[in-house]
Amino acid sequence: MSPTSVTSSESAVTVSGLTRAYGPRVVIDRLDLRIGRGEFVALLGESGCGKTTLLRALAGLDPIQGGHIDAPGRPAVVFQEHRLLPWDTLWQNVSLGLPGADPRKRAAAALVEVGLGDRLDDWPRNLSGGQAQRVALARALVQEPRLLLLDEPFAALDALTRIRMHVLVKELVARHQPGVLLVTHDVDEAIALADRILVMRNGVIASEHRADTHGGPAASRDQLLRELGVATNLQVA
Ligand SMILES: Nc1ncnc2c1ncn2[C@@H]1O[C@H](COP(=O)(O)OP(=O)(O)OP(=O)(O)O)[C@@H](O)[C@H]1O
């Protein structure tokens, strides 16, 4: 993978008036959103509010019932489960569907970037959960997507592995400059990673918080928990 030079004003995705319904039930209601190249956006919201529905619509995996999604190129998606093919080696998994010459070489470079450059010919079954998610990240980024969609990719990992993955994904996004939408339940993860945190409620973006220009966090933990309807004054007797 080669680093890409982009301008921050370049759009990774622009969404206007997006509506997504399951039968009569409207889950996303005329939602507007723009994510720039290199921008890391986290999406929080209580369970069932429509986060994954939005991500799947942006990925082009589901039909939409109204509005418009402008996402040049094909978005790459990393899910909570790695979705690697067990009958393919790691480099084959990473290069799957990759157009152009020398797929093994490009897959190798991607695996080096995620710290698995010595495991090209190994099999998914021999990987830990964290290693498998590294391969999933390599498989996404080798496509050099303008938009990277992350659906709770670290949720099943232990706390230390999750922190290592945060450091890695931050580095990779800084180098490759996709726009990122991270769906997460983890308020601390959103604070650690995001330039902008969105809180979704009733099918729209109810509030948004931007990190300050000095890299300060987009919002405090208490503030986000309050917005998510979680009491923060819990006292242990
Ligand atoms: N295929 C489907 N058919 C009908 N309803 C669906 C379908 N998928 C999701 N829903 C409903 O749409 C709503 C939003 O679901 P979604 O999975 O997007 O929420 P979420 O915010 O990602 O939840 P969680 O945080 O628990 O993963 C929920 O009420 C869910 O029951």
The ligand as an SDF file (V2000), in Angstrom:
LIG
                    3D

 31 33  0  0  0  0  0  0  0  0999 V2000
  -33.3090   -6.6030    8.5410 N   0  0  0  0  0  0  0  0  0  0  0  0
  -34.0960   -5.9420    9.4150 C   0  0  0  0  0  0  0  0  0  0  0  0
  -35.4340   -6.0390    9.3460 N   0  0  0  0  0  0  0  0  0  0  0  0
  -36.2470   -5.3720   10.1960 C   0  0  0  0  0  0  0  0  0  0  0  0
  -35.7860   -4.5510   11.1820 N   0  0  0  0  0  0  0  0  0  0  0  0
  -34.4660   -4.4210   11.2880 C   0  0  0  0  0  0  0  0  0  0  0  0
  -33.5450   -5.0910   10.4290 C   0  0  0  0  0  0  0  0  0  0  0  0
  -32.2790   -4.7570   10.7780 N   0  0  0  0  0  0  0  0  0  0  0  0
  -32.4050   -3.9020   11.8180 C   0  0  0  0  0  0  0  0  0  0  0  0
  -33.7080   -3.7130   12.1280 N   0  0  0  0  0  0  0  0  0  0  0  0
  -34.2390   -2.8250   13.1840 C   0  0  0  0  0  0  0  0  0  0  0  0
  -33.7560   -1.5130   12.9360 O   0  0  0  0  0  0  0  0  0  0  0  0
  -33.3870   -0.8910   14.1530 C   0  0  0  0  0  0  0  0  0  0  0  0
  -31.9410   -0.4210   14.0620 C   0  0  0  0  0  0  0  0  0  0  0  0
  -31.0810   -1.5700   14.0360 O   0  0  0  0  0  0  0  0  0  0  0  0
  -29.5000   -1.4170   13.9770 P   0  0  0  0  0  0  0  0  0  0  0  0
  -28.9340   -2.7940   13.9650 O   0  0  0  0  0  0  0  0  0  0  0  0
  -29.1420   -0.5080   12.8870 O   0  0  0  0  0  0  0  0  0  0  0  0
  -29.2330   -0.7000   15.3700 O   0  0  0  0  0  0  0  0  0  0  0  0
  -27.8350   -0.4140   16.0960 P   0  0  0  0  0  0  0  0  0  0  0  0
  -27.9020    0.9820   16.5720 O   0  0  0  0  0  0  0  0  0  0  0  0
  -26.7020   -0.7890   15.2060 O   0  0  0  0  0  0  0  0  0  0  0  0
  -27.9490   -1.4260   17.3070 O   0  0  0  0  0  0  0  0  0  0  0  0
  -26.7940   -2.1250   18.1770 P   0  0  0  0  0  0  0  0  0  0  0  0
  -26.0570   -1.0020   18.8200 O   0  0  0  0  0  0  0  0  0  0  0  0
  -27.5580   -2.9630   19.1670 O   0  0  0  0  0  0  0  0  0  0  0  0
  -25.9560   -2.9380   17.2320 O   0  0  0  0  0  0  0  0  0  0  0  0
  -33.6500   -1.8890   15.2640 C   0  0  0  0  0  0  0  0  0  0  0  0
  -34.8720   -1.6060   15.8630 O   0  0  0  0  0  0  0  0  0  0  0  0
  -33.7030   -3.2130   14.5540 C   0  0  0  0  0  0  0  0  0  0  0  0
  -34.5680   -4.0850   15.2060 O   0  0  0  0  0  0  0  0  0  0  0  0
  1  2  1  0
  2  3  1  0
  2  7  2  0
  3  4  2  0
  4  5  1  0
  5  6  2  0
  6  7  1  0
  6 10  1  0
  7  8  1  0
  8  9  2  0
  9 10  1  0
 10 11  1  0
 11 12  1  0
 11 30  1  0
 12 13  1  0
 13 14  1  0
 13 28  1  0
 14 15  1  0
 15 16  1  0
 16 17  2  0
 16 18  1  0
 16 19  1  0
 19 20  1  0
 20 21  2  0
 20 22  1  0
 20 23  1  0
 23 24  1  0
 24 25  2  0
 24 26  1  0
 24 27  1  0
 28 29  1  0
 28 30  1  0
 30 31  1  0
M  END
$$$$
